[in-house]
């Protein structure tokens, strides 16, 4: 497997302050005060002690990111040692897990005469531009998958936070799903669709991913703030269980200010996936009852992100890492000794 890297912006950019629903960049305290103190005051952070509390949370997040690679490897090793799966079969992708409608879409897309126009007659489009909906899994698989996730959640095995915005969920690479499930799902099935739907933004050359599940429940995370993904293309699958409300909403691309955006609400049904561009701003409205699990796959194209980091908007400076990392690869023609860009 080709060696993948991360971008140095990972350690300072796109830090989410949950209390204020604000993403920030931190280089120094002076820089942070100059850029964000007035904004934070308008959001209710008015005292020096509140501001100091924010700084403490930022420093803790930076420390988490700096040690993430080591801690993730340690968790994965411990999980392999002490955790016994409930449903071993769900760790290995089988075509019987997949919805017939999804397989039909894939069959069309891999045909030599497949066209975008033909695919548009088969796939469901949404009011949000270039957001597509289709069944991904069978209900029986979703049930077994959630039972496995809940079994792991209730075990003594260590758990990592899926990203900076979701507090509840599971990193699937640590649990052992990458090689035998997510990678073949991306390469054998999803690539056929993304190559036609998103050829202009890396859909035809996706070569890595980050996959995780997120959980929404009463007294836990209920919703997800407006954001964009560290991905060229994202698949978001609703796995279940029983819940009410909690639709997704989409705005414009990340370059367009929210004040100039009209958001569109999109329903999310169990077993179905929503496919969209990673830089398409979106969020999740709160559930009002029940529990919902979602599978998220951030699919990445090194050919695209090597030119421009999707998180900091600059040419990436790369930092060595393990696994798929953040999907950057070293340009063989680049003699620079630097290696670094990423936001998770």
C-alpha positions, 0 to 999 in steps of 0.5 A: 500500500502506498504511504499516506500522510497528514497535513500540519494544519491538523494540529492548529486548524478547524478546532471545534468549540462545542459550547459556542458552535464555532470552528477556530484556528489556534497559533498563539494566544495573541493571534487567537485573542485578536481573531476570535475574542470579539466573536466569542463575546458575541456568543456569550464568552464574556469573562476572562475566566470563560475565555481561559476555559476556552483556551484550556479546551483548545490546548487539550484538543491540540494535545489530543491531536499530537498524540492521536497516532500513538494512542490509536495504535495502542487502542487497536492493539488492546482491542485485538487482544481483549475484545471478542466480537459478537458477530464475527461475520460482519467484519468481512464484506459480503455481497449479501449484505448489500441492497439489491438497488445498490448492486443494480446501480453498481452494475450499471456504472461498471458497464462500458456504455454507462453515462451520467445521463443514464445514471440520473434515471436510476438514482434518487436526487435531492433538492440539495445539489449533487446529493444522491440517495440510495439503499446501501445495506439490507436491514438484516445486516444493519441489525447485526452491525448495530448489535456488534457496535453496541456489544463493543460499546458495552465492553471494557475495550478502549474507545477513541472519539470518532472526530472533533465534533462527535462525542459518541461513536467508534473508529472502525479502523481500530475495531478491525473493519478497514481491510476486509470491509471498508476498503472493498466497499470503497474500491469494488462498489462505491468507486463505480458510482463516484467515478461518474458522479464526482469525476470533477472533484476526485471521484474517479481516483479515490485511494483512501478513506476514514470510516467511523460510526456516530451515535445520536441518543437522548442525553448524548449527542442529539445533533451535529453543527454545520460543517464540511468534511475532510473528504473529497466524497462522503457516504453517510448511511443511516443504520438505525435503530428507532428514532424520530426527526434528526434530518440532515440539512445542506447549505452551499459549498464551504466558500459561501458564507452561511449568511448567503446560503439557503439550507435544504432539509434532507430526510435520512432513512434507515439502510439508505446512504446519502452521497455528497461532496466533502466540501458541501456544508451540512449538519444534522438536526436533533433527534427527538427520541430514540437512538440513531447510528450512522456509518460515515465514510470520508473518501479521499483522493490524493491526486486532488488533496496533494495540490490543495489541502481541503481543510486549510486551503493551502498546498499541504506540508506533509507529516508522516503517519500510519495507515490511510492517515489523511490521504495525502501522498508524497509527490515523487518530484517534490524534493522537500523534506517536509511532510504535513496537513490534516484535520479530523 
